[in-house]
Amino acid sequence: MPDKTTPAKGPSEALLLEIATRHFHSIETLETQNSDRLDFHDVAVWAIRAALEAAYAAGHAAATKR
């Protein structure tokens, strides 16, 4: 268990991008592109829920690996 001075390791950029592209098909990158058309997306609530569930499952899997 990490001590309070050591921050917990966050998810990899690749994992975040995989979840985003799997659930939000119009997203190609998670980098800011300084364009409203590219940085803001209309997303259905069920897609947000599915992405959050996938992120939770990935975090749970990572925690149980330790």
All heavy atoms as TSV, in Angstrom:
chain	resi	resn	atom	element	x	y	z
A	1	MET	N	N	0.842	-1.179	0.000
A	1	MET	CA	C	0.000	0.000	0.000
A	1	MET	C	C	0.886	1.240	0.000
A	1	MET	O	O	1.779	1.367	0.822
A	1	MET	CB	C	-0.883	-0.047	1.239
A	1	MET	CG	C	-1.822	1.100	1.357
A	1	MET	SD	S	-2.921	0.759	2.763
A	1	MET	CE	C	-4.247	1.769	2.310
A	2	PRO	N	N	0.650	2.192	-0.943
A	2	PRO	CA	C	1.510	3.372	-0.996
A	2	PRO	C	C	1.313	4.254	0.227
A	2	PRO	O	O	0.220	4.354	0.768
A	2	PRO	CB	C	1.070	4.104	-2.261
A	2	PRO	CG	C	-0.129	3.416	-2.776
A	2	PRO	CD	C	-0.346	2.185	-1.991
A	3	ASP	N	N	2.407	4.883	0.671
A	3	ASP	CA	C	2.258	5.797	1.796
A	3	ASP	C	C	1.651	7.111	1.310
A	3	ASP	O	O	1.496	7.331	0.114
A	3	ASP	CB	C	3.603	6.032	2.488
A	3	ASP	CG	C	4.611	6.693	1.588
A	3	ASP	OD1	O	5.138	5.990	0.711
A	3	ASP	OD2	O	4.860	7.895	1.753
A	4	LYS	N	N	1.326	7.992	2.244
A	4	LYS	CA	C	0.614	9.224	1.886
A	4	LYS	C	C	1.460	10.185	1.067
A	4	LYS	O	O	0.931	11.060	0.412
A	4	LYS	CB	C	0.100	9.914	3.143
A	4	LYS	CG	C	-1.001	9.128	3.814
A	4	LYS	CD	C	-1.539	9.851	5.019
A	4	LYS	CE	C	-2.639	9.012	5.635
A	4	LYS	NZ	N	-3.342	9.681	6.684
A	5	THR	N	N	2.773	10.041	1.076
A	5	THR	CA	C	3.627	10.944	0.311
A	5	THR	C	C	3.837	10.457	-1.115
A	5	THR	O	O	4.284	11.207	-1.957
A	5	THR	CB	C	4.997	11.121	0.992
A	5	THR	OG1	O	5.626	9.846	1.093
A	5	THR	CG2	C	4.839	11.736	2.367
A	6	THR	N	N	3.522	9.208	-1.382
A	6	THR	CA	C	3.679	8.658	-2.725
A	6	THR	C	C	2.320	8.621	-3.408
A	6	THR	O	O	1.432	7.901	-2.967
A	6	THR	CB	C	4.242	7.219	-2.672
A	6	THR	OG1	O	5.434	7.234	-1.911
A	6	THR	CG2	C	4.509	6.686	-4.063
A	7	PRO	N	N	2.148	9.434	-4.466
A	7	PRO	CA	C	0.845	9.417	-5.133
A	7	PRO	C	C	0.602	8.085	-5.819
A	7	PRO	O	O	1.530	7.420	-6.289
A	7	PRO	CB	C	0.954	10.552	-6.164
A	7	PRO	CG	C	2.411	10.781	-6.352
A	7	PRO	CD	C	3.088	10.331	-5.094
A	8	ALA	N	N	-0.659	7.670	-5.852
A	8	ALA	CA	C	-1.017	6.431	-6.546
A	8	ALA	C	C	-0.771	6.609	-8.037
A	8	ALA	O	O	-0.977	7.689	-8.586
A	8	ALA	CB	C	-2.479	6.099	-6.283
A	9	LYS	N	N	-0.329	5.549	-8.667
A	9	LYS	CA	C	-0.068	5.606	-10.105
A	9	LYS	C	C	-1.393	5.676	-10.849
A	9	LYS	O	O	-2.306	4.897	-10.602
A	9	LYS	CB	C	0.718	4.375	-10.535
A	9	LYS	CG	C	1.137	4.411	-11.974
A	9	LYS	CD	C	1.975	3.207	-12.343
A	9	LYS	CE	C	2.357	3.285	-13.802
A	9	LYS	NZ	N	3.057	2.091	-14.235
A	10	GLY	N	N	-1.506	6.617	-11.763
A	10	GLY	CA	C	-2.728	6.792	-12.532
A	10	GLY	C	C	-2.769	5.881	-13.739
A	10	GLY	O	O	-1.805	5.168	-14.042
A	11	PRO	N	N	-3.877	5.895	-14.447
A	11	PRO	CA	C	-4.009	5.050	-15.633
A	11	PRO	C	C	-3.095	5.539	-16.754
A	11	PRO	O	O	-2.769	6.720	-16.823
A	11	PRO	CB	C	-5.482	5.211	-16.013
A	11	PRO	CG	C	-5.877	6.529	-15.447
A	11	PRO	CD	C	-5.056	6.704	-14.208
A	12	SER	N	N	-2.700	4.622	-17.605
A	12	SER	CA	C	-1.840	5.006	-18.717
A	12	SER	C	C	-2.644	5.777	-19.749
A	12	SER	O	O	-3.861	5.617	-19.873
A	12	SER	CB	C	-1.233	3.761	-19.370
A	12	SER	OG	O	-2.240	3.058	-20.091
A	13	GLU	N	N	-1.972	6.627	-20.481
A	13	GLU	CA	C	-2.629	7.393	-21.544
A	13	GLU	C	C	-3.235	6.453	-22.582
A	13	GLU	O	O	-4.316	6.698	-23.096
A	13	GLU	CB	C	-1.632	8.349	-22.208
A	13	GLU	CG	C	-1.229	9.511	-21.334
A	13	GLU	CD	C	-2.396	10.434	-20.996
A	13	GLU	OE1	O	-3.194	10.773	-21.900
A	13	GLU	OE2	O	-2.500	10.820	-19.829
A	14	ALA	N	N	-2.537	5.363	-22.864
A	14	ALA	CA	C	-3.026	4.402	-23.860
A	14	ALA	C	C	-4.345	3.779	-23.412
A	14	ALA	O	O	-5.268	3.613	-24.217
A	14	ALA	CB	C	-1.981	3.325	-24.109
A	15	LEU	N	N	-4.452	3.445	-22.132
A	15	LEU	CA	C	-5.689	2.864	-21.618
A	15	LEU	C	C	-6.830	3.862	-21.692
A	15	LEU	O	O	-7.938	3.524	-22.107
A	15	LEU	CB	C	-5.491	2.378	-20.182
A	15	LEU	CG	C	-6.739	1.823	-19.486
A	15	LEU	CD1	C	-7.296	0.624	-20.244
A	15	LEU	CD2	C	-6.411	1.460	-18.055
A	16	LEU	N	N	-6.579	5.104	-21.297
A	16	LEU	CA	C	-7.614	6.131	-21.367
A	16	LEU	C	C	-8.085	6.338	-22.804
A	16	LEU	O	O	-9.291	6.434	-23.068
A	16	LEU	CB	C	-7.099	7.451	-20.791
A	16	LEU	CG	C	-6.831	7.457	-19.295
A	16	LEU	CD1	C	-6.214	8.791	-18.887
A	16	LEU	CD2	C	-8.089	7.177	-18.514
A	17	LEU	N	N	-7.147	6.408	-23.740
A	17	LEU	CA	C	-7.511	6.593	-25.142
A	17	LEU	C	C	-8.291	5.386	-25.662
A	17	LEU	O	O	-9.272	5.540	-26.397
A	17	LEU	CB	C	-6.277	6.837	-26.005
A	17	LEU	CG	C	-6.541	7.096	-27.477
A	17	LEU	CD1	C	-7.456	8.306	-27.679
A	17	LEU	CD2	C	-5.237	7.287	-28.232
A	18	GLU	N	N	-7.906	4.182	-25.253
A	18	GLU	CA	C	-8.626	2.976	-25.681
A	18	GLU	C	C	-10.079	3.016	-25.211
A	18	GLU	O	O	-11.000	2.742	-25.982
A	18	GLU	CB	C	-7.941	1.727	-25.140
A	18	GLU	CG	C	-8.683	0.458	-25.470
A	18	GLU	CD	C	-8.146	-0.754	-24.731
A	18	GLU	OE1	O	-6.981	-0.738	-24.296
A	18	GLU	OE2	O	-8.908	-1.712	-24.586
A	19	ILE	N	N	-10.290	3.371	-23.963
A	19	ILE	CA	C	-11.655	3.458	-23.432
A	19	ILE	C	C	-12.434	4.548	-24.160
A	19	ILE	O	O	-13.580	4.336	-24.565
A	19	ILE	CB	C	-11.635	3.708	-21.912
A	19	ILE	CG1	C	-11.090	2.469	-21.185
A	19	ILE	CG2	C	-13.030	4.065	-21.399
A	19	ILE	CD1	C	-10.799	2.688	-19.715
A	20	ALA	N	N	-11.827	5.697	-24.354
A	20	ALA	CA	C	-12.511	6.806	-25.038
A	20	ALA	C	C	-12.892	6.450	-26.470
A	20	ALA	O	O	-14.029	6.681	-26.891
A	20	ALA	CB	C	-11.635	8.053	-25.024
A	21	THR	N	N	-11.967	5.870	-27.224
A	21	THR	CA	C	-12.273	5.563	-28.621
A	21	THR	C	C	-13.256	4.407	-28.753
A	21	THR	O	O	-14.037	4.361	-29.705
A	21	THR	CB	C	-10.996	5.249	-29.425
A	21	THR	OG1	O	-10.286	4.185	-28.806
A	21	THR	CG2	C	-10.106	6.471	-29.530
A	22	ARG	N	N	-13.255	3.488	-27.790
A	22	ARG	CA	C	-14.203	2.378	-27.826
A	22	ARG	C	C	-15.629	2.859	-27.562
A	22	ARG	O	O	-16.579	2.361	-28.160
A	22	ARG	CB	C	-13.802	1.318	-26.797
A	22	ARG	CG	C	-14.655	0.075	-26.878
A	22	ARG	CD	C	-14.205	-1.068	-25.981
A	22	ARG	NE	N	-12.963	-0.864	-25.284
A	22	ARG	CZ	C	-12.809	-1.013	-23.968
A	22	ARG	NH1	N	-13.820	-1.359	-23.219
A	22	ARG	NH2	N	-11.634	-0.832	-23.403
A	23	HIS	N	N	-15.786	3.839	-26.686
A	23	HIS	CA	C	-17.124	4.271	-26.281
A	23	HIS	C	C	-17.593	5.559	-26.939
A	23	HIS	O	O	-18.794	5.816	-26.996
A	23	HIS	CB	C	-17.178	4.409	-24.765
A	23	HIS	CG	C	-16.982	3.096	-24.074
A	23	HIS	ND1	N	-17.993	2.171	-23.944
A	23	HIS	CD2	C	-15.878	2.535	-23.532
A	23	HIS	CE1	C	-17.522	1.104	-23.327
A	23	HIS	NE2	N	-16.244	1.301	-23.074
A	24	PHE	N	N	-16.663	6.377	-27.410
A	24	PHE	CA	C	-17.006	7.638	-28.077
A	24	PHE	C	C	-16.336	7.621	-29.445
A	24	PHE	O	O	-15.207	8.056	-29.603
A	24	PHE	CB	C	-16.514	8.834	-27.249
A	24	PHE	CG	C	-16.878	8.756	-25.793
A	24	PHE	CD1	C	-15.899	8.759	-24.816
A	24	PHE	CD2	C	-18.200	8.681	-25.386
A	24	PHE	CE1	C	-16.226	8.701	-23.464
A	24	PHE	CE2	C	-18.536	8.617	-24.036
A	24	PHE	CZ	C	-17.543	8.625	-23.074
A	25	HIS	N	N	-17.037	7.131	-30.423
A	25	HIS	CA	C	-16.443	6.838	-31.729
A	25	HIS	C	C	-15.894	8.056	-32.466
A	25	HIS	O	O	-15.029	7.921	-33.323
A	25	HIS	CB	C	-17.445	6.080	-32.598
A	25	HIS	CG	C	-17.898	4.811	-31.951
A	25	HIS	ND1	N	-17.087	3.711	-31.814
A	25	HIS	CD2	C	-19.062	4.483	-31.353
A	25	HIS	CE1	C	-17.726	2.753	-31.182
A	25	HIS	NE2	N	-18.945	3.197	-30.877
A	26	SER	N	N	-16.369	9.242	-32.130
A	26	SER	CA	C	-15.875	10.436	-32.820
A	26	SER	C	C	-14.573	10.970	-32.226
A	26	SER	O	O	-13.952	11.859	-32.787
A	26	SER	CB	C	-16.941	11.540	-32.785
A	26	SER	OG	O	-17.187	11.940	-31.448
A	27	ILE	N	N	-14.128	10.395	-31.110
A	27	ILE	CA	C	-12.900	10.876	-30.460
A	27	ILE	C	C	-11.706	10.084	-30.987
A	27	ILE	O	O	-11.683	8.867	-30.942
A	27	ILE	CB	C	-13.007	10.741	-28.928
A	27	ILE	CG1	C	-14.095	11.676	-28.414
A	27	ILE	CG2	C	-11.663	11.031	-28.268
A	27	ILE	CD1	C	-14.326	11.601	-26.923
A	28	GLU	N	N	-10.722	10.824	-31.491
A	28	GLU	CA	C	-9.511	10.196	-32.016
A	28	GLU	C	C	-8.301	10.426	-31.116
A	28	GLU	O	O	-7.321	9.711	-31.201
A	28	GLU	CB	C	-9.208	10.725	-33.417
A	28	GLU	CG	C	-10.275	10.356	-34.426
A	28	GLU	CD	C	-9.998	10.931	-35.805
A	28	GLU	OE1	O	-8.910	11.508	-36.008
A	28	GLU	OE2	O	-10.874	10.804	-36.671
A	29	THR	N	N	-8.380	11.459	-30.277
A	29	THR	CA	C	-7.275	11.787	-29.379
A	29	THR	C	C	-7.837	12.432	-28.124
A	29	THR	O	O	-8.941	12.982	-28.150
A	29	THR	CB	C	-6.264	12.741	-30.048
A	29	THR	OG1	O	-5.192	13.005	-29.129
A	29	THR	CG2	C	-6.899	14.048	-30.484
A	30	LEU	N	N	-7.075	12.361	-27.052
A	30	LEU	CA	C	-7.463	13.042	-25.816
A	30	LEU	C	C	-6.648	14.312	-25.603
A	30	LEU	O	O	-6.726	14.946	-24.567
A	30	LEU	CB	C	-7.304	12.092	-24.621
A	30	LEU	CG	C	-8.249	10.892	-24.632
A	30	LEU	CD1	C	-7.941	9.952	-23.465
A	30	LEU	CD2	C	-9.698	11.342	-24.582
A	31	GLU	N	N	-5.883	14.675	-26.601
A	31	GLU	CA	C	-5.103	15.913	-26.557
A	31	GLU	C	C	-5.991	17.088	-26.956
A	31	GLU	O	O	-6.844	16.965	-27.824
A	31	GLU	CB	C	-3.915	15.839	-27.531
A	31	GLU	CG	C	-2.944	14.719	-27.222
A	31	GLU	CD	C	-2.264	14.886	-25.875
A	31	GLU	OE1	O	-1.911	16.029	-25.518
A	31	GLU	OE2	O	-2.093	13.870	-25.176
A	32	THR	N	N	-5.779	18.234	-26.308
A	32	THR	CA	C	-6.496	19.453	-26.678
A	32	THR	C	C	-6.059	19.867	-28.073
A	32	THR	O	O	-4.867	19.913	-28.376
A	32	THR	CB	C	-6.182	20.584	-25.680
A	32	THR	OG1	O	-6.582	20.144	-24.383
A	32	THR	CG2	C	-6.902	21.863	-26.052
A	33	GLN	N	N	-7.042	20.152	-28.935
A	33	GLN	CA	C	-6.733	20.514	-30.313
A	33	GLN	C	C	-7.060	21.976	-30.608
A	33	GLN	O	O	-6.923	22.431	-31.741
A	33	GLN	CB	C	-7.488	19.589	-31.260
A	33	GLN	CG	C	-7.061	18.135	-31.055
A	33	GLN	CD	C	-7.777	17.207	-31.968
A	33	GLN	OE1	O	-7.574	17.240	-33.176
A	33	GLN	NE2	N	-8.638	16.382	-31.402
A	34	ASN	N	N	-7.519	22.711	-29.584
A	34	ASN	CA	C	-7.841	24.133	-29.718
A	34	ASN	C	C	-8.841	24.408	-30.832
A	34	ASN	O	O	-8.712	25.361	-31.586
A	34	ASN	CB	C	-6.564	24.964	-29.902
A	34	ASN	CG	C	-5.656	24.845	-28.707
A	34	ASN	OD1	O	-6.104	24.967	-27.576
A	34	ASN	ND2	N	-4.388	24.581	-28.945
A	35	SER	N	N	-9.822	23.541	-30.927
A	35	SER	CA	C	-10.894	23.684	-31.908
A	35	SER	C	C	-12.168	23.157	-31.269
A	35	SER	O	O	-12.214	22.010	-30.824
A	35	SER	CB	C	-10.578	22.870	-33.166
A	35	SER	OG	O	-11.719	22.742	-33.984
A	36	ASP	N	N	-13.201	24.000	-31.208
A	36	ASP	CA	C	-14.457	23.544	-30.608
A	36	ASP	C	C	-14.971	22.285	-31.280
A	36	ASP	O	O	-15.441	21.367	-30.626
A	36	ASP	CB	C	-15.523	24.642	-30.695
A	36	ASP	CG	C	-15.274	25.767	-29.704
A	36	ASP	OD1	O	-14.348	25.658	-28.883
A	36	ASP	OD2	O	-16.011	26.761	-29.777
A	37	ARG	N	N	-14.863	22.218	-32.598
A	37	ARG	CA	C	-15.360	21.067	-33.352
A	37	ARG	C	C	-14.631	19.783	-32.957
A	37	ARG	O	O	-15.215	18.703	-32.931
A	37	ARG	CB	C	-15.192	21.330	-34.854
A	37	ARG	CG	C	-15.727	20.238	-35.756
A	37	ARG	CD	C	-15.531	20.581	-37.230
A	37	ARG	NE	N	-14.133	20.736	-37.589
A	37	ARG	CZ	C	-13.297	19.730	-37.850
A	37	ARG	NH1	N	-13.717	18.494	-37.766
A	37	ARG	NH2	N	-12.051	19.959	-38.190
A	38	LEU	N	N	-13.366	19.898	-32.616
A	38	LEU	CA	C	-12.569	18.714	-32.267
A	38	LEU	C	C	-12.492	18.445	-30.764
A	38	LEU	O	O	-12.252	17.310	-30.350
A	38	LEU	CB	C	-11.158	18.870	-32.833
A	38	LEU	CG	C	-11.063	18.979	-34.352
A	38	LEU	CD1	C	-9.634	19.295	-34.767
A	38	LEU	CD2	C	-11.564	17.714	-35.022
A	39	ASP	N	N	-12.684	19.472	-29.940
A	39	ASP	CA	C	-12.528	19.317	-28.500
A	39	ASP	C	C	-13.834	19.072	-27.749
A	39	ASP	O	O	-13.809	18.611	-26.613
A	39	ASP	CB	C	-11.850	20.549	-27.897
A	39	ASP	CG	C	-10.383	20.649	-28.291
A	39	ASP	OD1	O	-9.778	19.612	-28.623
A	39	ASP	OD2	O	-9.848	21.767	-28.259
A	40	PHE	N	N	-14.985	19.375	-28.366
A	40	PHE	CA	C	-16.271	19.179	-27.704
A	40	PHE	C	C	-17.097	18.196	-28.526
A	40	PHE	O	O	-17.158	18.303	-29.748
A	40	PHE	CB	C	-17.021	20.512	-27.570
A	40	PHE	CG	C	-16.321	21.473	-26.658
A	40	PHE	CD1	C	-15.393	22.370	-27.151
A	40	PHE	CD2	C	-16.574	21.454	-25.292
A	40	PHE	CE1	C	-14.736	23.250	-26.308
A	40	PHE	CE2	C	-15.920	22.329	-24.445
A	40	PHE	CZ	C	-14.994	23.237	-24.960
A	41	HIS	N	N	-17.736	17.244	-27.846
A	41	HIS	CA	C	-18.469	16.187	-28.527
A	41	HIS	C	C	-19.845	16.011	-27.902
A	41	HIS	O	O	-19.997	16.112	-26.680
A	41	HIS	CB	C	-17.703	14.859	-28.425
A	41	HIS	CG	C	-16.318	14.934	-28.980
A	41	HIS	ND1	N	-16.046	14.680	-30.294
A	41	HIS	CD2	C	-15.141	15.258	-28.408
A	41	HIS	CE1	C	-14.747	14.831	-30.505
A	41	HIS	NE2	N	-14.179	15.193	-29.362
A	42	ASP	N	N	-20.842	15.722	-28.724
A	42	ASP	CA	C	-22.151	15.316	-28.217
A	42	ASP	C	C	-22.062	13.833	-27.906
A	42	ASP	O	O	-21.709	13.031	-28.774
A	42	ASP	CB	C	-23.241	15.539	-29.280
A	42	ASP	CG	C	-23.596	16.998	-29.440
A	42	ASP	OD1	O	-23.543	17.731	-28.432
A	42	ASP	OD2	O	-23.935	17.412	-30.558
A	43	VAL	N	N	-22.371	13.491	-26.675
A	43	VAL	CA	C	-22.218	12.104	-26.236
A	43	VAL	C	C	-23.477	11.663	-25.510
A	43	VAL	O	O	-23.995	12.377	-24.649
A	43	VAL	CB	C	-21.002	11.966	-25.284
A	43	VAL	CG1	C	-20.842	10.537	-24.837
A	43	VAL	CG2	C	-19.737	12.462	-25.950
A	44	ALA	N	N	-23.948	10.484	-25.844
A	44	ALA	CA	C	-25.131	9.932	-25.191
A	44	ALA	C	C	-24.786	9.507	-23.761
A	44	ALA	O	O	-23.669	9.052	-23.489
A	44	ALA	CB	C	-25.637	8.722	-25.967
A	45	VAL	N	N	-25.760	9.635	-22.872
A	45	VAL	CA	C	-25.514	9.279	-21.472
A	45	VAL	C	C	-25.162	7.803	-21.321
A	45	VAL	O	O	-24.357	7.440	-20.461
A	45	VAL	CB	C	-26.702	9.661	-20.559
A	45	VAL	CG1	C	-26.855	11.161	-20.491
A	45	VAL	CG2	C	-27.987	9.010	-20.988
A	46	TRP	N	N	-25.735	6.940	-22.153
A	46	TRP	CA	C	-25.401	5.513	-22.038
A	46	TRP	C	C	-23.961	5.241	-22.460
A	46	TRP	O	O	-23.330	4.325	-21.944
A	46	TRP	CB	C	-26.381	4.639	-22.821
A	46	TRP	CG	C	-26.506	4.984	-24.266
A	46	TRP	CD1	C	-25.713	4.575	-25.294
A	46	TRP	CD2	C	-27.495	5.840	-24.849
A	46	TRP	NE1	N	-26.128	5.118	-26.482
A	46	TRP	CE2	C	-27.240	5.902	-26.240
A	46	TRP	CE3	C	-28.577	6.554	-24.342
A	46	TRP	CZ2	C	-28.009	6.653	-27.119
A	46	TRP	CZ3	C	-29.346	7.293	-25.228
A	46	TRP	CH2	C	-29.049	7.330	-26.582
A	47	ALA	N	N	-23.405	6.064	-23.354
A	47	ALA	CA	C	-22.003	5.915	-23.737
A	47	ALA	C	C	-21.098	6.385	-22.604
A	47	ALA	O	O	-20.054	5.770	-22.334
A	47	ALA	CB	C	-21.710	6.689	-25.017
A	48	ILE	N	N	-21.506	7.459	-21.926
A	48	ILE	CA	C	-20.734	7.929	-20.771
A	48	ILE	C	C	-20.749	6.861	-19.682
A	48	ILE	O	O	-19.713	6.535	-19.104
A	48	ILE	CB	C	-21.299	9.256	-20.234
A	48	ILE	CG1	C	-21.133	10.362	-21.276
A	48	ILE	CG2	C	-20.621	9.641	-18.921
A	48	ILE	CD1	C	-21.874	11.645	-20.940
A	49	ARG	N	N	-21.922	6.299	-19.428
A	49	ARG	CA	C	-22.031	5.244	-18.405
A	49	ARG	C	C	-21.146	4.052	-18.748
A	49	ARG	O	O	-20.423	3.527	-17.898
A	49	ARG	CB	C	-23.480	4.797	-18.257
A	49	ARG	CG	C	-23.660	3.727	-17.212
A	49	ARG	CD	C	-25.094	3.215	-17.145
A	49	ARG	NE	N	-25.219	2.251	-16.100
A	49	ARG	CZ	C	-25.684	2.511	-14.891
A	49	ARG	NH1	N	-26.108	3.705	-14.587
A	49	ARG	NH2	N	-25.738	1.561	-13.978
A	50	ALA	N	N	-21.174	3.611	-20.004
A	50	ALA	CA	C	-20.362	2.466	-20.428
A	50	ALA	C	C	-18.871	2.762	-20.274
A	50	ALA	O	O	-18.100	1.895	-19.831
A	50	ALA	CB	C	-20.692	2.085	-21.867
A	51	ALA	N	N	-18.459	3.971	-20.610
A	51	ALA	CA	C	-17.049	4.343	-20.478
A	51	ALA	C	C	-16.638	4.392	-19.010
A	51	ALA	O	O	-15.549	3.944	-18.646
A	51	ALA	CB	C	-16.791	5.685	-21.156
A	52	LEU	N	N	-17.512	4.931	-18.150
A	52	LEU	CA	C	-17.213	4.965	-16.721
A	52	LEU	C	C	-17.129	3.557	-16.143
A	52	LEU	O	O	-16.258	3.262	-15.309
A	52	LEU	CB	C	-18.261	5.790	-15.977
A	52	LEU	CG	C	-18.209	7.294	-16.234
A	52	LEU	CD1	C	-19.442	7.973	-15.643
A	52	LEU	CD2	C	-16.940	7.896	-15.670
A	53	GLU	N	N	-18.020	2.668	-16.589
A	53	GLU	CA	C	-17.968	1.279	-16.123
A	53	GLU	C	C	-16.681	0.603	-16.570
A	53	GLU	O	O	-16.068	-0.156	-15.810
A	53	GLU	CB	C	-19.190	0.508	-16.612
A	53	GLU	CG	C	-20.470	0.918	-15.906
A	53	GLU	CD	C	-21.716	0.284	-16.505
A	53	GLU	OE1	O	-21.656	-0.301	-17.611
A	53	GLU	OE2	O	-22.781	0.381	-15.854
A	54	ALA	N	N	-16.243	0.874	-17.800
A	54	ALA	CA	C	-14.993	0.303	-18.299
A	54	ALA	C	C	-13.800	0.833	-17.511
A	54	ALA	O	O	-12.881	0.082	-17.175
A	54	ALA	CB	C	-14.832	0.608	-19.789
A	55	ALA	N	N	-13.809	2.121	-17.199
A	55	ALA	CA	C	-12.723	2.710	-16.419
A	55	ALA	C	C	-12.707	2.131	-15.005
A	55	ALA	O	O	-11.637	1.815	-14.464
A	55	ALA	CB	C	-12.870	4.230	-16.383
A	56	TYR	N	N	-13.873	1.968	-14.417
A	56	TYR	CA	C	-13.960	1.371	-13.078
A	56	TYR	C	C	-13.426	-0.062	-13.100
A	56	TYR	O	O	-12.642	-0.460	-12.236
A	56	TYR	CB	C	-15.403	1.390	-12.576
A	56	TYR	CG	C	-15.570	0.753	-11.226
A	56	TYR	CD1	C	-15.359	1.488	-10.070
A	56	TYR	CD2	C	-15.919	-0.588	-11.112
A	56	TYR	CE1	C	-15.497	0.898	-8.821
A	56	TYR	CE2	C	-16.058	-1.185	-9.867
A	56	TYR	CZ	C	-15.846	-0.437	-8.726
A	56	TYR	OH	O	-15.978	-1.025	-7.502
A	57	ALA	N	N	-13.833	-0.837	-14.098
A	57	ALA	CA	C	-13.381	-2.225	-14.216
A	57	ALA	C	C	-11.867	-2.285	-14.394
A	57	ALA	O	O	-11.199	-3.150	-13.807
A	57	ALA	CB	C	-14.088	-2.922	-15.374
A	58	ALA	N	N	-11.312	-1.377	-15.176
A	58	ALA	CA	C	-9.862	-1.347	-15.383
A	58	ALA	C	C	-9.147	-1.015	-14.072
A	58	ALA	O	O	-8.125	-1.613	-13.739
A	58	ALA	CB	C	-9.499	-0.334	-16.463
A	59	GLY	N	N	-9.687	-0.065	-13.323
A	59	GLY	CA	C	-9.091	0.286	-12.032
A	59	GLY	C	C	-9.195	-0.867	-11.035
A	59	GLY	O	O	-8.237	-1.144	-10.300
A	60	HIS	N	N	-10.321	-1.519	-11.022
A	60	HIS	CA	C	-10.507	-2.662	-10.117
A	60	HIS	C	C	-9.531	-3.779	-10.474
A	60	HIS	O	O	-8.909	-4.380	-9.595
A	60	HIS	CB	C	-11.954	-3.153	-10.191
A	60	HIS	CG	C	-12.265	-4.238	-9.227
A	60	HIS	ND1	N	-12.156	-5.569	-9.549
A	60	HIS	CD2	C	-12.645	-4.190	-7.927
A	60	HIS	CE1	C	-12.471	-6.299	-8.504
A	60	HIS	NE2	N	-12.775	-5.483	-7.501
A	61	ALA	N	N	-9.391	-4.050	-11.761
A	61	ALA	CA	C	-8.463	-5.100	-12.205
A	61	ALA	C	C	-7.024	-4.747	-11.817
A	61	ALA	O	O	-6.267	-5.620	-11.373
A	61	ALA	CB	C	-8.583	-5.307	-13.710
A	62	ALA	N	N	-6.658	-3.487	-11.970
A	62	ALA	CA	C	-5.302	-3.067	-11.614
A	62	ALA	C	C	-5.076	-3.177	-10.112
A	62	ALA	O	O	-3.997	-3.579	-9.666
A	62	ALA	CB	C	-5.056	-1.633	-12.087
A	63	ALA	N	N	-6.091	-2.849	-9.325
A	63	ALA	CA	C	-5.951	-2.901	-7.869
A	63	ALA	C	C	-5.843	-4.334	-7.361
A	63	ALA	O	O	-5.132	-4.610	-6.397
A	63	ALA	CB	C	-7.127	-2.185	-7.205
A	64	THR	N	N	-6.555	-5.243	-7.989
A	64	THR	CA	C	-6.531	-6.636	-7.528
A	64	THR	C	C	-5.275	-7.363	-8.003
A	64	THR	O	O	-4.954	-8.419	-7.466
A	64	THR	CB	C	-7.789	-7.404	-7.971
A	64	THR	OG1	O	-7.913	-7.345	-9.403
A	64	THR	CG2	C	-9.029	-6.840	-7.324
A	65	LYS	N	N	-4.573	-6.805	-8.984
A	65	LYS	CA	C	-3.309	-7.400	-9.455
A	65	LYS	C	C	-2.203	-7.257	-8.421
A	65	LYS	O	O	-1.287	-8.045	-8.392
A	65	LYS	CB	C	-2.847	-6.704	-10.730
A	65	LYS	CG	C	-3.254	-7.361	-11.992
A	65	LYS	CD	C	-2.591	-6.647	-13.139
A	65	LYS	CE	C	-2.763	-7.391	-14.418
A	65	LYS	NZ	N	-2.182	-6.665	-15.543
A	66	ARG	N	N	-2.271	-6.208	-7.601
A	66	ARG	CA	C	-1.187	-5.893	-6.656
A	66	ARG	C	C	-1.049	-6.904	-5.604
A	66	ARG	O	O	-1.566	-7.630	-5.057
A	66	ARG	CB	C	-1.417	-4.529	-6.026
A	66	ARG	CG	C	-1.358	-3.441	-7.047
A	66	ARG	CD	C	-1.579	-2.129	-6.393
A	66	ARG	NE	N	-1.831	-1.119	-7.426
A	66	ARG	CZ	C	-1.953	0.130	-7.195
A	66	ARG	NH1	N	-1.822	0.595	-5.990
A	66	ARG	NH2	N	-2.186	0.988	-8.149
